[in-house]
Amino acid sequence: MSKISRALLSVSDKTGLVPFATTLAEAGVELISTGGTAKVLREAGLAVKDISEHTGFPEMLDGRVKTLHPKVHGGLLYVRDNAEHESAVAEHGISPIDLVVVNLYPFEQTVAKPDVTLEDAIENIDIGGPSMLRSAAKNHDSVTVVIDWADYAQVAQEVRANGQTSLELRRRLAAKVYARTARYDAAIADFLAKAYDVPEPAGEHPAPPELFLRSPKVQTLRYGENPHQGAALYGRFEEYFNQLHGKELSYNNILDLTAAANLIAEFDGEAPTLAILKHMNPCGVGQSSDLRGAWDKAFATDKQAPFGGIIAVNSPMDAACAEAISEIFSEVIIAPDFRPEALEILKKKKNLRLLKTLKNPLTATPWDVRSVGAESYLWQERDLRRTSAGDLKTATKRAPSDDELRAMLFGWRIVKHLKSNAILYVGPDRTLGVGAGQMSRVDSSRIAVWKAGEAGLSLKGSVVCSDAFFPFPDGLVAAAEAGATAAIQPGGSVRDDQVIAAADERDVAMVFTGARHFRH
């Protein structure tokens, strides 16, 4: 490949542009540019040729047409050393363009604004940029294409040293271009489908007809669930969480802390509430007049599982709670804020990760996507259903007391965050026994009762929460024998009558929610 002689630069994000262009100019590369990019380069003292001078055709239609020209795309696409191509470009006076530097109109940032208009969104759909990028990337055997200012340094280094770039680098940059333009087009398609309310086929849920995964990599992680697995983080995580202290987050940390953040968001705006999670399962949740009291209730549920766990709170972390938490080993603490004295206490543990919640994660995308292997994905609406007292249907002769009703509504928000089969024993403001992830609902109940006993907690007068219906009376009977006086469950079993009868025989107040909360 011959040395780079001509570069076309047209960028919206001008980060690092001038130093990079200066390196190119010092290497003898002719600079061609457009609009605002050309203005910035000239102001920096660089010689720049306008695109209209290069093509012999003026920019028109408010700049919508400026690079869509054979002298641009011909200069990018023709195969060097191909006699027929060389003859064609010579005949039409087309000069080679060896380097393209383009980043796109900020469409995603534009449509993310709450007050964006359809007109603004459409004006920020880039046409010329993706066209040049795709042309240059297709001909990467000869053309270097740069879409990310983070790549300026390596390109500049190679041009400075050799006057050209390596094929290995050009291949990597070309692949990066197609990944970016795919995400860009997917964002446009997604926005327009919503803006124009493109209907789904009759009778179908609002699932997209095509699934576009457009999440840039933001961090390479040390490893995945296990040390032999590679891993990385994609998307907009930093918009929701800001790490204030501690070592780098791991794959498992991120799984656990997002589960914790989703759970504690159920109690947004309420009395101080604290949740302790382990392996994405709540092992203790407490609510009190202050965080220290909430901690005492949550920790009392299970004093073994919190070791190495994740702690999430719904109000600013204070010194009293921080002192109590610092007595055990925790991986991550998440809070809407940290008081200075709490930070001072917690930062004494250099590896403890402290994260400030910037946005409520429950307000993020209203859907979940999960890979199931076989190059296939599952899509579903997120389980954001909220249940209030008015949604409950009393199924038994006895209605729940006020305290039992409070406990039901408290526990029902927690049980939906437990792995199914889930059984949870609660009081009005605290968890008492947790059983999750078992093949049998009865086994989950036995574990919850055992854990409460291990913690020295009485289940007398407690409420039992079941994420799905009791298929047989035995689960309800076991809960009553453990001391539960009330139960909350979806209902819907063919044996509901038997379960209700068993509850009535034991004076257990039971309500149906009409909705289950499986979590696999």
C-alpha positions as CSV (number, residue, x, y, z in Angstrom):
1,M,0.0,0.0,0.0
2,S,1.3,3.5,-0.9
3,K,1.5,6.2,1.7
4,I,-1.6,8.1,2.7
5,S,-1.7,11.2,0.6
6,R,-5.3,12.5,1.1
7,A,-7.7,12.5,4.1
8,L,-11.3,13.5,4.4
9,L,-12.3,14.7,7.9
10,S,-16.0,15.4,8.9
11,V,-16.8,15.0,12.5
12,S,-19.6,16.0,14.9
13,D,-17.5,15.2,18.0
14,K,-14.3,17.2,17.6
15,T,-12.5,15.7,20.6
16,G,-8.8,15.3,19.7
17,L,-9.4,16.5,16.2
18,V,-6.8,19.2,15.9
19,P,-3.8,17.3,17.3
20,F,-4.6,14.4,15.0
21,A,-5.1,16.5,11.9
22,T,-1.8,18.3,12.8
23,T,0.0,15.0,12.7
24,L,-1.5,14.2,9.3
25,A,-0.5,17.5,7.9
26,E,3.0,17.1,9.2
27,A,3.2,13.8,7.4
28,G,2.3,15.6,4.1
29,V,-1.3,14.4,4.0
30,E,-3.7,16.8,2.2
31,L,-6.7,17.6,4.3
32,I,-10.3,17.8,2.9
33,S,-13.1,18.8,5.2
34,T,-16.6,20.0,5.5
35,G,-18.5,22.8,7.4
36,G,-17.7,23.1,11.1
37,T,-14.8,20.6,10.9
38,A,-13.1,22.7,8.3
39,K,-13.6,25.8,10.3
40,V,-12.0,24.3,13.4
41,L,-9.0,23.1,11.5
42,R,-8.5,26.5,9.8
43,E,-8.7,28.3,13.1
44,A,-5.9,25.9,14.3
45,G,-3.8,27.2,11.4
46,L,-4.1,24.1,9.2
47,A,-4.4,24.2,5.4
48,V,-7.8,22.6,4.5
49,K,-9.5,22.1,1.2
50,D,-13.3,22.4,1.2
51,I,-15.3,19.4,0.1
52,S,-17.0,21.5,-2.5
53,E,-13.7,22.5,-4.0
54,H,-12.7,18.8,-4.2
55,T,-15.9,17.7,-5.9
56,G,-16.5,20.8,-8.0
57,F,-20.1,20.8,-6.6
58,P,-21.4,23.1,-4.0
59,E,-22.9,21.9,-0.7
60,M,-26.7,22.2,-1.0
61,L,-30.0,21.6,0.7
62,D,-28.9,23.0,4.0
63,G,-25.8,20.7,4.0
64,R,-27.8,17.5,3.3
65,V,-25.9,17.0,0.1
66,K,-22.1,17.6,0.3
67,T,-20.2,14.3,0.4
68,L,-22.7,12.2,-1.7
69,H,-20.6,12.6,-4.9
70,P,-18.6,10.2,-7.2
71,K,-15.4,12.1,-6.5
72,V,-15.8,11.1,-2.8
73,H,-17.1,7.6,-3.1
74,G,-15.1,6.8,-6.2
75,G,-12.0,8.0,-4.4
76,L,-12.8,5.7,-1.5
77,L,-14.1,2.6,-3.4
78,Y,-11.9,2.1,-6.3
79,V,-9.5,-0.9,-6.1
80,R,-6.0,0.2,-6.2
81,D,-3.8,-1.5,-8.9
82,N,-7.0,-2.7,-10.7
83,A,-6.4,-1.6,-14.3
84,E,-10.0,-1.1,-15.1
85,H,-10.7,0.9,-11.9
86,E,-7.5,3.0,-12.4
87,S,-8.6,3.8,-15.9
88,A,-12.1,4.8,-14.8
89,V,-11.0,7.2,-12.0
90,A,-8.4,8.7,-14.3
91,E,-11.0,9.3,-17.0
92,H,-13.3,11.1,-14.6
93,G,-10.6,13.0,-12.6
94,I,-11.2,11.1,-9.4
95,S,-8.3,11.4,-6.9
96,P,-7.8,8.7,-4.2
97,I,-8.9,9.3,-0.6
98,D,-6.8,7.2,1.6
99,L,-8.1,8.1,5.0
100,V,-11.6,8.9,6.2
101,V,-12.3,10.4,9.7
102,V,-16.0,10.6,10.4
103,N,-18.2,10.3,13.5
104,L,-21.9,10.6,13.1
105,Y,-24.6,13.1,13.9
106,P,-25.5,12.5,17.6
107,F,-28.8,10.8,16.9
108,E,-28.9,8.7,20.1
109,Q,-28.1,11.7,22.3
110,T,-30.7,13.8,20.5
111,V,-33.6,11.4,20.9
112,A,-32.6,10.7,24.6
113,K,-33.6,14.3,25.4
114,P,-37.1,14.4,27.0
115,D,-38.2,17.3,24.9
116,V,-36.9,16.1,21.6
117,T,-39.2,16.8,18.6
118,L,-39.7,14.5,15.7
119,E,-38.2,17.2,13.4
120,D,-35.0,17.4,15.5
121,A,-34.7,13.7,15.5
122,I,-35.0,13.4,11.8
123,E,-32.5,16.2,11.2
124,N,-30.0,14.3,13.2
125,I,-30.2,11.2,11.0
126,D,-26.8,11.2,9.3
127,I,-26.8,10.2,5.6
128,G,-23.4,11.2,4.2
129,G,-21.4,10.0,7.2
130,P,-22.6,6.4,7.2
131,S,-22.2,6.3,3.4
132,M,-18.6,7.4,3.5
133,L,-17.8,5.1,6.4
134,R,-19.3,2.1,4.7
135,S,-17.5,2.9,1.4
136,A,-14.1,3.3,3.2
137,A,-14.6,0.2,5.4
138,K,-15.5,-1.9,2.4
139,N,-12.2,-0.9,0.7
140,H,-10.1,-1.3,3.9
141,D,-7.4,-3.1,2.0
142,S,-6.4,0.4,0.8
143,V,-8.4,2.9,2.9
144,T,-8.1,3.7,6.6
145,V,-11.4,4.6,8.3
146,V,-11.6,6.1,11.7
147,I,-15.0,6.5,13.5
148,D,-13.8,6.8,17.1
149,W,-11.4,9.5,18.4
150,A,-10.0,6.9,20.8
151,D,-8.3,5.4,17.7
152,Y,-6.6,8.7,16.7
153,A,-3.4,7.9,18.7
154,Q,-2.6,4.6,17.1
155,V,-3.4,5.8,13.6
156,A,-1.3,8.9,14.1
157,Q,1.6,6.8,15.5
158,E,1.6,4.6,12.4
159,V,1.3,7.4,9.9
160,R,4.1,9.3,11.7
161,A,6.3,6.3,11.6
162,N,5.5,4.8,8.2
163,G,3.3,7.2,6.3
164,Q,0.6,4.6,6.2
165,T,-1.3,2.2,8.5
166,S,-1.0,-1.6,8.9
167,L,-3.5,-3.9,7.3
168,E,-4.2,-5.4,10.7
169,L,-5.2,-1.9,12.0
170,R,-7.3,-1.2,9.0
171,R,-9.2,-4.4,9.4
172,R,-9.9,-3.7,13.0
173,L,-11.1,-0.2,12.3
174,A,-13.3,-1.4,9.4
175,A,-15.1,-4.0,11.6
176,K,-15.6,-1.2,14.2
177,V,-17.3,0.9,11.6
178,Y,-19.8,-1.7,10.7
179,A,-20.6,-2.4,14.3
180,R,-21.2,1.3,14.9
181,T,-23.4,1.9,11.8
182,A,-25.4,-1.2,12.7
183,R,-26.1,0.3,16.2
184,Y,-26.8,3.7,14.6
185,D,-29.4,2.3,12.1
186,A,-31.0,0.2,14.8
187,A,-31.4,3.3,17.0
188,I,-33.1,5.1,14.1
189,A,-35.4,2.1,13.4
190,D,-36.3,1.8,17.0
191,F,-37.1,5.5,17.4
192,L,-39.2,5.7,14.3
193,A,-41.2,2.6,15.1
194,K,-42.1,4.2,18.4
195,A,-42.6,7.7,17.0
196,Y,-45.0,6.4,14.3
197,D,-46.6,3.8,16.6
198,V,-46.0,1.0,14.2
199,P,-48.6,-1.6,15.2
200,E,-47.9,-5.1,16.2
201,P,-49.8,-8.0,14.6
202,A,-53.2,-8.5,16.2
203,G,-53.1,-10.4,19.4
204,E,-49.4,-10.1,20.0
205,H,-47.5,-8.6,22.9
206,P,-45.5,-5.4,22.0
207,A,-42.3,-7.3,21.2
208,P,-40.1,-5.7,18.5
209,P,-40.3,-7.5,15.1
210,E,-36.5,-7.5,15.2
211,L,-34.2,-7.4,18.1
212,F,-31.3,-4.9,17.9
213,L,-28.6,-5.1,20.5
214,R,-26.8,-1.8,20.3
215,S,-24.7,-1.4,23.4
216,P,-21.1,-0.3,23.1
217,K,-18.5,-1.9,25.3
218,V,-17.7,0.3,28.2
219,Q,-15.4,-1.9,30.3
220,T,-13.5,-5.2,29.9
221,L,-13.9,-7.1,33.1
222,R,-11.2,-9.2,34.7
223,Y,-13.3,-12.4,34.2
224,G,-16.9,-13.7,34.2
225,E,-18.7,-15.8,36.7
226,N,-15.5,-17.9,36.9
227,P,-11.8,-17.0,36.3
228,H,-11.6,-19.0,33.1
229,Q,-14.4,-17.0,31.5
230,G,-13.8,-13.7,29.7
231,A,-16.3,-10.9,30.3
232,A,-17.1,-7.3,29.5
233,L,-19.7,-4.7,30.4
234,Y,-21.8,-3.0,27.7
235,G,-24.3,-0.2,27.7
236,R,-25.1,2.8,29.9
237,F,-24.2,1.5,33.3
238,E,-22.4,4.7,34.3
239,E,-25.6,6.7,33.8
240,Y,-27.2,4.8,36.6
241,F,-24.3,4.2,39.0
242,N,-21.2,6.2,40.0
243,Q,-18.5,4.2,41.8
244,L,-17.0,6.4,44.6
245,H,-14.6,3.9,46.1
246,G,-13.2,0.4,46.0
247,K,-11.6,-1.9,43.5
248,E,-13.0,-2.6,40.0
249,L,-16.4,-4.2,39.8
250,S,-16.5,-7.9,38.8
251,Y,-19.1,-9.6,36.6
252,N,-20.8,-11.1,39.6
253,N,-20.7,-7.8,41.4
254,I,-22.6,-6.2,38.6
255,L,-25.2,-8.9,38.5
256,D,-25.7,-8.7,42.3
257,L,-25.7,-4.9,42.6
258,T,-28.2,-4.4,39.8
259,A,-30.5,-7.0,41.5
260,A,-30.1,-5.1,44.8
261,A,-30.7,-1.7,43.1
262,N,-33.9,-3.0,41.5
263,L,-35.2,-4.4,44.8
264,I,-34.5,-1.3,46.9
265,A,-36.1,0.8,44.2
266,E,-39.4,-0.8,45.2
267,F,-39.1,1.2,48.4
268,D,-38.2,4.6,46.8
269,G,-39.5,7.5,48.8
270,E,-40.5,5.4,51.8
271,A,-39.1,5.0,55.4
272,P,-35.4,4.1,55.5
273,T,-35.1,0.6,54.1
274,L,-32.0,-1.7,53.7
275,A,-31.7,-4.8,51.7
276,I,-28.9,-7.4,51.8
277,L,-28.5,-9.7,48.8
278,K,-26.3,-12.6,48.0
279,H,-26.1,-14.3,44.5
280,M,-29.0,-12.0,43.4
281,N,-31.3,-13.2,46.2
282,P,-32.4,-11.1,49.1
283,C,-31.3,-12.6,52.4
284,G,-32.6,-9.8,54.6
285,V,-34.6,-6.7,54.2
286,G,-35.6,-4.2,57.0
287,Q,-37.4,-1.0,57.3
288,S,-37.2,1.4,60.3
289,S,-37.1,5.1,61.3
290,D,-33.4,5.1,60.5
291,L,-31.0,3.1,58.5
292,R,-29.3,1.6,61.5
293,G,-32.6,0.2,62.7
294,A,-33.3,-1.1,59.2
295,W,-29.8,-2.8,59.1
296,D,-30.5,-4.5,62.5
297,K,-33.7,-6.0,61.1
298,A,-32.2,-7.1,57.8
299,F,-29.1,-8.5,59.3
300,A,-31.0,-10.4,62.0
301,T,-32.8,-12.4,59.2
302,D,-29.6,-14.3,58.4
303,K,-26.2,-13.5,60.0
304,Q,-24.2,-15.9,57.8
305,A,-25.3,-15.1,54.2
306,P,-24.5,-11.4,54.3
307,F,-20.7,-12.2,54.4
308,G,-19.5,-11.0,51.0
309,G,-22.9,-9.7,50.1
310,I,-24.4,-6.6,48.5
311,I,-26.1,-3.9,50.6
312,A,-28.6,-1.4,49.1
313,V,-30.3,1.4,50.9
314,N,-33.1,3.8,49.8
315,S,-31.8,6.9,51.8
316,P,-28.4,8.5,52.2
317,M,-25.9,6.2,54.1
318,D,-25.1,7.7,57.5
319,A,-22.4,7.1,60.1
320,A,-24.4,4.9,62.5
321,C,-25.3,2.5,59.7
322,A,-21.9,2.6,58.2
323,E,-20.3,1.7,61.5
324,A,-22.6,-1.4,61.8
325,I,-22.0,-2.5,58.3
326,S,-18.2,-2.1,58.6
327,E,-18.2,-4.9,61.2
328,I,-18.7,-7.5,58.5
329,F,-17.1,-8.1,55.0
330,S,-19.3,-6.7,52.2
331,E,-18.6,-6.5,48.5
332,V,-20.7,-3.5,47.5
333,I,-22.8,-0.9,49.1
334,I,-25.3,1.1,47.0
335,A,-27.0,4.3,48.2
336,P,-28.6,7.4,46.7
337,D,-25.8,9.3,48.6
338,F,-23.2,8.9,51.3
339,R,-22.8,11.3,54.2
340,P,-19.2,12.5,54.5
341,E,-18.7,10.8,57.9
342,A,-20.1,7.5,56.4
343,L,-17.7,7.7,53.5
344,E,-14.8,8.3,55.9
345,I,-15.8,5.1,57.8
346,L,-16.4,2.9,54.8
347,K,-13.4,4.1,52.8
348,K,-11.1,2.5,55.5
349,K,-11.9,-0.7,53.6
350,K,-9.9,-0.2,50.5
351,N,-11.6,-2.9,48.5
352,L,-15.2,-2.2,49.5
353,R,-17.0,-0.9,46.4
354,L,-19.2,2.1,47.1
355,L,-21.7,3.1,44.5
356,K,-24.0,6.1,44.3
357,T,-27.3,5.5,42.5
358,L,-27.8,8.2,39.9
359,K,-31.1,7.1,38.4
360,N,-33.8,4.6,39.4
361,P,-33.0,1.4,37.5
362,L,-36.7,0.6,37.3
363,T,-37.2,3.5,35.0
364,A,-34.7,2.1,32.5
365,T,-35.8,-0.1,29.6
366,P,-39.2,-1.7,30.2
367,W,-38.0,-5.0,28.8
368,D,-35.4,-7.7,29.5
369,V,-33.3,-9.7,27.0
370,R,-31.5,-12.9,27.8
371,S,-29.2,-15.1,25.7
372,V,-30.2,-18.7,25.6
373,G,-27.3,-19.9,23.4
374,A,-27.9,-21.4,19.9
375,E,-27.7,-17.8,18.6
376,S,-31.1,-17.1,20.1
377,Y,-32.5,-14.6,22.6
378,L,-35.5,-14.3,24.8
379,W,-37.3,-11.0,25.1
380,Q,-39.9,-10.1,27.7
381,E,-41.5,-7.1,29.4
382,R,-39.9,-6.4,32.7
383,D,-41.9,-7.4,35.8
384,L,-42.7,-3.9,37.0
385,R,-46.2,-4.8,38.3
386,R,-47.0,-3.0,41.6
387,T,-49.6,-4.4,43.9
388,S,-51.7,-2.3,46.3
389,A,-54.2,-3.1,48.9
390,G,-57.0,-2.5,46.4
391,D,-55.6,-5.3,44.2
392,L,-55.9,-8.0,46.9
393,K,-58.9,-10.4,47.0
394,T,-59.5,-12.0,50.4
395,A,-60.1,-15.7,49.7
396,T,-60.7,-16.9,53.3
397,K,-63.3,-16.3,55.9
398,R,-61.0,-14.1,57.9
399,A,-59.6,-10.9,56.3
400,P,-56.1,-9.9,57.2
401,S,-55.6,-7.5,60.1
402,D,-53.9,-4.1,59.5
403,D,-50.5,-5.4,60.6
404,E,-50.9,-8.5,58.4
405,L,-51.9,-6.4,55.5
406,R,-48.8,-4.2,56.0
407,A,-46.7,-7.3,56.1
408,M,-48.3,-8.7,53.0
409,L,-47.6,-5.5,50.9
410,F,-44.1,-5.3,52.4
411,G,-43.2,-8.9,51.6
412,W,-44.9,-9.0,48.2
413,R,-42.4,-6.4,46.9
414,I,-39.5,-8.6,48.1
415,V,-40.7,-12.0,47.0
416,K,-40.8,-10.9,43.4
417,H,-37.0,-10.5,43.6
418,L,-36.3,-14.0,44.9
419,K,-35.5,-16.9,42.6
420,S,-38.5,-19.2,42.2
421,N,-39.7,-21.3,43.8
422,A,-39.8,-18.5,46.4
423,I,-41.3,-18.6,50.0
424,L,-40.8,-15.6,52.3
425,Y,-41.9,-15.1,55.9
426,V,-42.2,-11.4,56.9
427,G,-43.4,-9.0,59.5
428,P,-44.7,-5.6,58.7
429,D,-41.2,-4.1,58.3
430,R,-38.7,-7.0,58.2
431,T,-38.0,-10.3,56.6
432,L,-38.0,-13.4,59.0
433,G,-37.2,-16.4,56.8
434,V,-36.2,-16.7,53.2
435,G,-36.4,-19.8,50.9
436,A,-35.6,-19.5,47.2
437,G,-34.5,-21.3,44.1
438,Q,-35.7,-24.8,45.1
439,M,-37.3,-27.4,42.9
440,S,-40.2,-27.7,45.3
441,R,-42.2,-24.9,46.9
442,V,-42.4,-27.0,50.1
443,D,-38.6,-27.3,50.2
444,S,-38.4,-23.5,49.9
445,S,-40.8,-23.2,52.8
446,R,-38.7,-25.7,54.9
447,I,-35.5,-23.7,54.2
448,A,-37.2,-20.4,55.1
449,V,-38.4,-21.9,58.4
450,W,-35.0,-23.5,59.1
451,K,-33.2,-20.2,58.4
452,A,-35.5,-18.3,60.7
453,G,-34.8,-20.9,63.4
454,E,-31.1,-20.6,62.8
455,A,-31.4,-16.8,63.3
456,G,-33.4,-17.3,66.5
457,L,-36.5,-15.6,65.0
458,S,-40.0,-16.6,65.7
459,L,-42.5,-16.9,62.9
460,K,-45.5,-16.7,65.2
461,G,-47.8,-14.1,63.7
462,S,-45.9,-13.8,60.5
463,V,-47.1,-13.5,56.9
464,V,-46.0,-16.1,54.3
465,C,-45.5,-14.8,50.8
466,S,-45.4,-17.3,47.8
467,D,-44.4,-16.0,44.4
468,A,-46.7,-18.5,42.7
469,F,-49.8,-20.4,43.8
470,F,-49.8,-23.2,46.3
471,P,-50.5,-26.2,44.1
472,F,-51.5,-28.3,47.1
473,P,-52.6,-27.5,50.7
474,D,-49.3,-28.9,52.1
475,G,-47.4,-25.6,51.5
476,L,-50.0,-23.6,53.3
477,V,-50.3,-26.1,56.1
478,A,-46.5,-26.1,56.6
479,A,-46.6,-22.3,56.9
480,A,-49.4,-22.3,59.4
481,E,-47.5,-24.9,61.5
482,A,-44.5,-22.7,61.4
483,G,-46.5,-19.9,63.0
484,A,-47.8,-17.9,60.0
485,T,-51.2,-16.4,60.5
486,A,-51.7,-14.9,57.0
487,A,-50.7,-15.7,53.5
488,I,-50.4,-13.8,50.2
489,Q,-50.2,-15.7,46.9
490,P,-51.4,-15.3,43.3
491,G,-54.1,-17.9,43.5
492,G,-55.2,-19.7,40.3
493,S,-54.5,-23.4,41.3
494,V,-57.1,-26.0,40.4
495,R,-56.9,-26.9,44.1
496,D,-57.5,-23.4,45.4
497,D,-60.6,-24.6,47.2
498,Q,-58.5,-27.1,49.1
499,V,-55.9,-24.5,50.0
500,I,-58.6,-22.1,51.1
501,A,-60.2,-24.8,53.2
502,A,-56.9,-25.6,54.9
503,A,-56.4,-21.9,55.7
504,D,-59.9,-21.5,57.1
505,E,-59.4,-24.6,59.3
506,R,-56.3,-22.9,60.8
507,D,-57.8,-19.4,60.9
508,V,-55.2,-18.2,58.4
509,A,-56.2,-15.0,56.5
510,M,-55.2,-15.5,52.8
511,V,-55.4,-13.1,49.9
512,F,-55.0,-13.6,46.2
513,T,-53.1,-11.1,44.1
514,G,-54.1,-12.4,40.7
515,A,-50.5,-12.2,39.5
516,R,-47.5,-14.4,40.0
517,H,-43.8,-13.3,40.2
518,F,-41.7,-16.1,38.9
519,R,-38.0,-15.3,38.6
520,H,-35.8,-17.8,36.8
